């Protein structure tokens, strides 16, 4: 998920990081094509918008699948199969 977000936003993530004085070496995501995340450049706001859009799309897909499944189950329970009624 992180790699796809890095690619979509055109930024580079990972590499050598320091958290609370502890250094971590992580794989670089989107290294060749991405640029470093810059404070104040709007990268965080863009990431939040992308995250909300992906979440909304996932919710829509799940709701659509659920509606299709419940509609098919309803038809099956009423005995409707392939355009015929029992």
SEZA-53914 format. One record per residue: residue in three letters; x, y, z of N, C-alpha, C, O in turn. Coordinates in steps of 0.05 Angstrom, whole numbers. Layout:
{r "Ala", {X, Y, Z}, {X, Y, Z}, {X, Y, Z}, {X, Y, Z}}
...
***
This chain:
{r "Unk", {17, -24, 0}, {0, 0, 0}, {18, 25, 0}, {13, 44, -15}}
{r "Unk", {38, 25, 16}, {56, 49, 18}, {69, 54, -9}, {72, 77, -18}}
{r "Unk", {78, 33, -22}, {92, 36, -48}, {73, 48, -69}, {81, 64, -85}}
{r "Unk", {48, 39, -70}, {29, 50, -89}, {23, 79, -84}, {20, 95, -102}}
{r "Unk", {21, 86, -58}, {17, 114, -51}, {41, 131, -59}, {38, 153, -70}}
{r "Unk", {65, 121, -54}, {89, 136, -61}, {90, 140, -91}, {96, 162, -100}}
{r "Unk", {83, 120, -106}, {83, 123, -135}, {62, 143, -145}, {67, 159, -162}}
{r "Unk", {38, 141, -133}, {16, 159, -141}, {22, 188, -134}, {14, 206, -149}}
{r "Unk", {36, 192, -112}, {42, 219, -104}, {69, 230, -115}, {75, 253, -113}}
{r "Unk", {84, 212, -127}, {110, 220, -138}, {131, 226, -117}, {149, 243, -122}}
{r "Unk", {129, 213, -94}, {149, 218, -73}, {164, 193, -67}, {156, 171, -74}}
{r "Unk", {187, 196, -53}, {204, 174, -45}, {200, 170, -15}, {201, 189, 0}}
{r "Unk", {196, 145, -7}, {192, 138, 21}, {213, 117, 29}, {223, 103, 12}}
{r "Unk", {218, 115, 55}, {236, 95, 65}, {265, 104, 66}, {271, 128, 67}}
{r "Unk", {283, 85, 64}, {312, 91, 66}, {320, 91, 95}, {308, 77, 112}}
{r "Unk", {341, 105, 102}, {351, 107, 129}, {335, 128, 145}, {334, 151, 137}}
{r "Unk", {322, 119, 166}, {304, 136, 182}, {313, 136, 211}, {326, 117, 220}}
{r "Unk", {307, 156, 225}, {313, 158, 254}, {288, 164, 269}, {275, 185, 265}}
{r "Unk", {281, 147, 288}, {258, 151, 305}, {267, 150, 334}, {276, 129, 344}}
{r "Unk", {264, 172, 347}, {272, 173, 376}, {301, 166, 380}, {307, 154, 401}}
{r "Unk", {318, 173, 362}, {346, 167, 365}, {354, 139, 356}, {378, 132, 355}}
{r "Unk", {335, 123, 348}, {340, 96, 338}, {340, 96, 308}, {320, 105, 296}}
{r "Unk", {361, 87, 296}, {363, 88, 266}, {352, 62, 255}, {358, 40, 265}}
{r "Unk", {336, 65, 234}, {325, 42, 220}, {332, 44, 190}, {331, 66, 179}}
{r "Unk", {338, 21, 178}, {344, 20, 149}, {321, 5, 136}, {318, -19, 140}}
{r "Unk", {305, 19, 121}, {282, 7, 107}, {286, 9, 77}, {302, 25, 67}}
{r "Unk", {272, -9, 63}, {274, -7, 33}, {264, 20, 23}, {245, 31, 35}}
{r "Unk", {275, 29, 2}, {267, 54, -11}, {244, 48, -30}, {246, 31, -47}}
{r "Unk", {222, 63, -27}, {199, 59, -44}, {198, 83, -64}, {199, 106, -56}}
{r "Unk", {195, 76, -89}, {194, 96, -111}, {220, 112, -112}, {219, 137, -117}}
{r "Unk", {242, 99, -108}, {268, 113, -106}, {277, 127, -131}, {286, 150, -130}}
{r "Unk", {275, 114, -154}, {285, 126, -179}, {267, 149, -189}, {277, 169, -198}}
{r "Unk", {241, 146, -186}, {223, 165, -197}, {214, 186, -177}, {204, 207, -185}}
{r "Unk", {216, 181, -152}, {205, 198, -131}, {224, 220, -121}, {248, 217, -124}}
{r "Unk", {213, 240, -110}, {228, 261, -97}, {223, 259, -67}, {203, 247, -58}}
{r "Unk", {241, 271, -51}, {238, 270, -22}, {213, 286, -14}, {206, 306, -27}}
{r "Unk", {199, 277, 7}, {176, 291, 18}, {187, 317, 30}, {206, 316, 46}}
{r "Unk", {174, 339, 23}, {183, 365, 34}, {161, 377, 52}, {138, 377, 45}}
{r "Unk", {170, 387, 75}, {151, 401, 93}, {140, 425, 79}, {155, 440, 66}}
{r "Unk", {114, 430, 82}, {102, 453, 71}, {97, 452, 41}, {88, 472, 29}}
{r "Unk", {102, 430, 28}, {98, 428, -1}, {70, 418, -9}, {64, 417, -32}}
{r "Unk", {54, 411, 11}, {28, 401, 5}, {27, 370, 2}, {6, 359, -4}}
{r "Unk", {50, 357, 7}, {51, 328, 4}, {32, 314, 23}, {18, 295, 16}}
{r "Unk", {31, 323, 48}, {14, 311, 68}, {-16, 314, 60}, {-31, 295, 62}}
{r "Unk", {-23, 338, 52}, {-51, 343, 45}, {-59, 326, 21}, {-81, 315, 20}}
{r "Unk", {-41, 323, 1}, {-46, 306, -22}, {-49, 277, -14}, {-66, 263, -24}}
{r "Unk", {-32, 268, 6}, {-34, 241, 15}, {-61, 236, 30}, {-73, 215, 27}}
{r "Unk", {-70, 255, 45}, {-95, 253, 59}, {-118, 251, 39}, {-136, 235, 42}}
{r "Unk", {-118, 268, 18}, {-139, 268, -2}, {-139, 241, -16}, {-160, 229, -21}}
{r "Unk", {-115, 231, -23}, {-114, 205, -37}, {-124, 183, -19}, {-139, 165, -28}}
{r "Unk", {-117, 183, 6}, {-127, 163, 25}, {-157, 163, 27}, {-170, 142, 28}}
{r "Unk", {-168, 187, 29}, {-198, 189, 31}, {-211, 179, 5}, {-232, 165, 7}}
{r "Unk", {-199, 185, -18}, {-211, 176, -43}, {-210, 145, -45}, {-229, 133, -54}}
{r "Unk", {-187, 134, -38}, {-184, 105, -39}, {-203, 92, -19}, {-216, 71, -26}}
{r "Unk", {-206, 103, 5}, {-225, 92, 24}, {-254, 94, 14}, {-269, 74, 18}}
{r "Unk", {-261, 116, 3}, {-288, 119, -8}, {-294, 100, -31}, {-315, 89, -33}}
{r "Unk", {-274, 97, -48}, {-277, 78, -71}, {-280, 49, -60}, {-296, 34, -70}}
{r "Unk", {-263, 42, -40}, {-265, 15, -29}, {-293, 11, -16}, {-305, -11, -19}}
{r "Unk", {-303, 31, -2}, {-329, 29, 10}, {-351, 26, -12}, {-369, 9, -9}}
{r "Unk", {-349, 41, -33}, {-368, 39, -55}, {-367, 11, -68}, {-389, 0, -74}}
{r "Unk", {-344, 1, -73}, {-342, -26, -85}, {-354, -47, -67}, {-369, -64, -76}}
{r "Unk", {-348, -46, -41}, {-359, -65, -22}, {-389, -63, -20}, {-403, -83, -20}}
{r "Unk", {-399, -39, -20}, {-428, -35, -19}, {-441, -45, -44}, {-463, -58, -43}}
{r "Unk", {-429, -40, -67}, {-440, -50, -93}, {-440, -81, -94}, {-460, -93, -103}}
{r "Unk", {-419, -93, -85}, {-417, -122, -85}, {-439, -133, -66}, {-452, -153, -72}}
{r "Unk", {-442, -120, -43}, {-462, -129, -23}, {-490, -127, -35}, {-506, -145, -31}}
{r "Unk", {-496, -105, -49}, {-522, -102, -61}, {-527, -123, -83}, {-549, -134, -84}}
{r "Unk", {-507, -128, -99}, {-510, -148, -120}, {-514, -176, -108}, {-531, -191, -117}}
{r "Unk", {-499, -182, -87}, {-502, -208, -74}, {-529, -211, -61}, {-541, -232, -62}}
{r "Unk", {-538, -190, -48}, {-565, -192, -34}, {-587, -194, -55}, {-607, -207, -51}}
{r "Unk", {-584, -180, -78}, {-604, -181, -99}, {-605, -209, -111}, {-626, -219, -117}}
{r "Unk", {-581, -221, -116}, {-580, -248, -127}, {-592, -268, -107}, {-606, -287, -115}}
{r "Unk", {-586, -265, -82}, {-597, -283, -61}, {-627, -280, -60}, {-642, -300, -56}}
{r "Unk", {-637, -256, -62}, {-666, -251, -61}, {-680, -264, -85}, {-701, -276, -81}}
{r "Unk", {-668, -262, -108}, {-680, -275, -132}, {-680, -305, -128}, {-699, -319, -136}}
{r "Unk", {-658, -316, -118}, {-656, -345, -114}, {-677, -355, -94}, {-689, -376, -98}}
{r "Unk", {-681, -339, -73}, {-700, -347, -52}, {-729, -346, -63}, {-746, -361, -53}}
{r "Unk", {-734, -329, -83}, {-761, -328, -95}, {-764, -348, -117}, {-786, -351, -129}}
{r "Unk", {-743, -363, -123}, {-745, -384, -144}, {-741, -373, -172}, {-748, -387, -191}}
{r "Unk", {-730, -350, -175}, {-725, -339, -202}, {-697, -347, -210}, {-677, -340, -197}}
{r "Unk", {-695, -362, -233}, {-669, -369, -244}, {-670, -366, -274}, {-688, -375, -287}}
{r "Unk", {-650, -353, -284}, {-646, -349, -313}, {-671, -340, -327}, {-679, -350, -348}}
{r "Unk", {-684, -320, -315}, {-707, -307, -328}, {-733, -323, -326}, {-754, -314, -337}}
{r "Unk", {-733, -345, -311}, {-758, -360, -308}, {-766, -360, -278}, {-749, -358, -260}}
{r "Unk", {-792, -362, -273}, {-801, -365, -246}, {-811, -393, -242}, {-820, -406, -261}}
{r "Unk", {-810, -403, -217}, {-819, -430, -211}, {-848, -430, -204}, {-859, -451, -198}}
***
